[in-house]
Amino acid sequence: MGGGGGAWKVAYADFVTAMMALFMVLWISAQDEKILIATSRYFQNPFHSPMNATSGVLPFNSNKTSQSEGKETGTEKEQDRGKQIEMTFLNSVAADFYRLLHLDESFKDKPIDIQVTSEGMKITLFDRPGRRLFVEDTPEFTEWGKFVLQSLAWTIDRHGMRVIIDGHTRTGMKTRDDYGAWELSADRANAARRRLVHYAVPPELIERVTGFADTKPLQGEKPDSDSNQRITLSLALGVRGKPKERTRNELPVTSVAPPSKAAPTPAAAPSAPPHPTP
């Protein structure tokens, strides 16, 4: 007999692949809304696999005993799986943000610190002498500060994150009698809010803006340390286009100017003094 006749094998392989893809789509479609949202967010960042438990800036807690797993109900397992997918997604967002700013995550005195928790992301923007976020003792952003807020706004708007902004200062700052640490910390937090809205973050995603003056120094830092000069942004995931409903008592503390219609793409990082050698 002559050779050939292998075309049916290729066709059969294509058929099996298509059926597998169909079964996967049907299975995903049968999950609850939280897992659907988390899965869609994962596919927005396909180069970060959720199978790697140590990827990103915060590893998963995978040390579960078989006894505790046996006590979990089906709903609890689905919620845990959805939470793991969500945390992996946040880890990938954090890593992308570091790359966007051309920063080394392991650098000791980096100007930005990101922590991923079960509640979301906590991003701390430091105002240190080596790379100033603000013009000294004012709420006016430097070129570096504007670039950071623009890049952060792009990330928040892209993923529809809810935002809480807190301003902090160090003790011993030179201030006027009628303008002290409370005013400065609140003005800097509000300046961050205005920048985010200017760079296309919907105003309704900003839930609270607060100034803490020098009442909450970082753990392990002296009250007068420059590291206490900072802005902290707490980001939480929400349904895209459907921000969490708030009661009257939870509305933002300040009014917001109308946002810009166009959402600019983050610009290149401005020139800045080189990082000191650790």
KAKAMO-V725390 format. One record per residue. N is the residue number from 0. RES is the residue in one small letter. D_FIRST is the distance of its C-alpha to the first C-alpha in Angstrom with 1 decimal. Layout:
# KAKAMO-V725390
N:RES:D_FIRST
N:RES:D_FIRST
This chain:
# KAKAMO-V725390
0:m:0.0
1:g:3.8
2:g:6.7
3:g:9.5
4:g:10.8
5:g:13.8
6:a:16.4
7:w:17.3
8:k:18.3
9:v:20.7
10:a:22.1
11:y:22.6
12:a:24.4
13:d:26.6
14:f:27.4
15:v:28.5
16:t:30.6
17:a:32.3
18:m:33.1
19:m:34.6
20:a:36.7
21:l:37.9
22:f:39.0
23:m:40.9
24:v:42.6
25:l:43.6
26:w:44.9
27:i:47.0
28:s:48.3
29:a:49.6
30:q:51.8
31:d:55.5
32:e:56.9
33:k:57.8
34:i:54.3
35:l:52.9
36:i:55.4
37:a:54.8
38:t:51.0
39:s:51.5
40:r:53.8
41:y:51.2
42:f:48.6
43:q:51.3
44:n:51.2
45:p:47.5
46:f:48.0
47:h:50.2
48:s:48.2
49:p:50.2
50:m:48.4
51:n:50.5
52:a:53.8
53:t:55.6
54:s:54.9
55:g:57.7
56:v:61.4
57:l:61.8
58:p:59.5
59:f:58.9
60:n:60.7
61:s:57.7
62:n:59.9
63:k:59.8
64:t:60.3
65:s:58.2
66:q:61.4
67:s:62.2
68:e:58.6
69:g:58.9
70:k:62.0
71:e:60.5
72:t:59.7
73:g:56.7
74:t:58.8
75:e:60.2
76:k:56.7
77:e:55.7
78:q:58.9
79:d:58.4
80:r:54.8
81:g:56.1
82:k:58.9
83:q:56.6
84:i:54.4
85:e:57.6
86:m:59.0
87:t:55.8
88:f:56.0
89:l:59.7
90:n:58.9
91:s:56.4
92:v:59.1
93:a:61.6
94:a:59.4
95:d:58.6
96:f:62.3
97:y:63.1
98:r:60.5
99:l:61.9
100:l:65.3
101:h:64.0
102:l:65.6
103:d:64.8
104:e:64.7
105:s:66.1
106:f:69.0
107:k:72.2
108:d:74.5
109:k:71.9
110:p:73.5
111:i:71.3
112:d:70.3
113:i:67.8
114:q:67.5
115:v:64.9
116:t:66.2
117:s:65.3
118:e:67.6
119:g:66.0
120:m:66.8
121:k:70.1
122:i:70.5
123:t:73.6
124:l:74.7
125:f:77.3
126:d:80.1
127:r:80.6
128:p:82.5
129:g:79.4
130:r:77.6
131:r:79.9
132:l:78.6
133:f:82.0
134:v:84.8
135:e:87.3
136:d:89.2
137:t:88.0
138:p:85.3
139:e:84.0
140:f:80.4
141:t:79.7
142:e:76.8
143:w:74.7
144:g:75.7
145:k:74.8
146:f:71.3
147:v:70.8
148:l:71.9
149:q:69.7
150:s:66.6
151:l:67.6
152:a:68.2
153:w:64.7
154:t:63.2
155:i:65.4
156:d:64.8
157:r:61.0
158:h:60.8
159:g:63.8
160:m:65.8
161:r:69.3
162:v:71.9
163:i:75.1
164:i:77.1
165:d:79.8
166:g:82.1
167:h:83.7
168:t:86.3
169:r:87.9
170:t:91.5
171:g:94.2
172:m:92.9
173:k:95.4
174:t:96.0
175:r:98.9
176:d:101.2
177:d:99.8
178:y:96.1
179:g:94.8
180:a:91.6
181:w:91.1
182:e:91.2
183:l:88.9
184:s:86.2
185:a:86.2
186:d:86.2
187:r:83.3
188:a:81.2
189:n:82.1
190:a:81.2
191:a:77.7
192:r:77.4
193:r:78.5
194:r:76.0
195:l:73.1
196:v:74.1
197:h:74.5
198:y:71.0
199:a:69.6
200:v:69.8
201:p:70.8
202:p:74.4
203:e:73.6
204:l:71.3
205:i:74.4
206:e:76.0
207:r:78.9
208:v:80.7
209:t:83.2
210:g:85.4
211:f:86.3
212:a:88.5
213:d:88.8
214:t:88.7
215:k:85.1
216:p:84.6
217:l:81.3
218:q:81.3
219:g:82.2
220:e:83.7
221:k:87.4
222:p:88.7
223:d:89.5
224:s:86.1
225:d:84.3
226:s:81.2
227:n:83.1
228:q:83.0
229:r:79.9
230:i:78.2
231:t:75.9
232:l:73.4
233:s:71.8
234:l:68.6
235:a:67.0
236:l:63.9
237:g:64.3
238:v:62.3
239:r:61.6
240:g:64.1
241:k:65.9
242:p:68.3
243:k:70.1
244:e:73.0
245:r:76.4
246:t:79.7
247:r:82.8
248:n:83.8
249:e:80.5
250:l:80.7
251:p:80.8
252:v:84.3
253:t:84.4
254:s:83.5
255:v:80.6
256:a:80.5
257:p:77.8
258:p:74.5
259:s:73.1
260:k:70.6
261:a:68.2
262:a:66.4
263:p:66.4
264:t:63.6
265:p:65.1
266:a:66.5
267:a:66.2
268:a:68.3
269:p:71.8
270:s:73.0
271:a:74.7
272:p:76.4
273:p:73.9
274:h:73.5
275:p:75.9
276:t:74.2
277:p:73.9
